[in-house]
Amino acid sequence: MIKFLLLAIVVLLIARMFWRVVDGIMDGARERRHGARPSPMKLVRDPVCGTYVTPNTALSLTDGGATHYFCSQECRAKYRAA
């Protein structure tokens, strides 16, 4: 009885993994067919430390008409001091 129960659990786990693989393939085929691709995320470089950050989450500073983006308050403070 226990062997049967363990075998049933293993079969269910294998079936679930197989279904997730098939579902992923179908989602990929659907996106390719409809041309729906996620837009690439734009990254900008912190002028102090060189870290790449996203403009919508980064700290910014407008200097002479140009906007600079920073990863932290420390980098922004170093830029202001320079």
N, C-alpha and C positions, 0 to 999 in steps of 0.2 A: 504494500500500500504506500509506504513512504517513497519507494523508488518511483512509483507511478506519479506521485505528487511532485517530486523533484524533476522528473522528466517533463511533466506538463509545464512547470515553471520555466525550465530551460527553453522549451519550444516556444512559449509565449514571449520570452525575452528576445529570442532570435527573430521571431516574426515581427516584433516591434522595431527592432533595429533595421530589418529589411524594409519595412514600411517607411521608416524615416528616410532611408536612402532613396527609395523610389519617390517619395514626396519631394525631396530636395531636387532630384533630377527634373521632376515635372515643374517645379517652381522656376528652375533655371531655364527650361525650355520655354515656358510662358513668357518670361521676361525678355528672352532673346527674340521671340516671335513678335512681341509688341513693341520692341525697341525701348523698353523702360529700363534705363540704367540710372543708378544713383549718380547725382552730379558730384564731381570731385570736390573735396573740401579745399578751400583756398587757405594756404598757410603763408604767414609773413614772418620775417626773421627779426628777432630782437636785436637792435643795433649794439647793445652792450655785451651780452654773453653769447649771442648767436643761436639761441634756442628758437625753434620754429613754433609759433603759436597761431591759433585761429583768431581772426580779428574780432569776432563777436564775444569771445571770452577773455581777451587780453586787456590789459590796462593800456590806455592810449594817452598821447600827448601831441598836441598840434603845435608845431614850431615852424614859423616862417611860411605858413600855408601848407606844409607837408605834415601828414599824420604819421607818427611813429608808434609802434605797438611793442609792449614789454611783457615779459613773463611774470614779473614781480614788482613790488613797490621799491625794492632795493635797486633793481636795474633802472627803473624810472628815475629814482633819486640820483644815481650815478650819472645818468645822462644829463639831468638838469644841472648838476655840479660841474660838468665838463665844459 
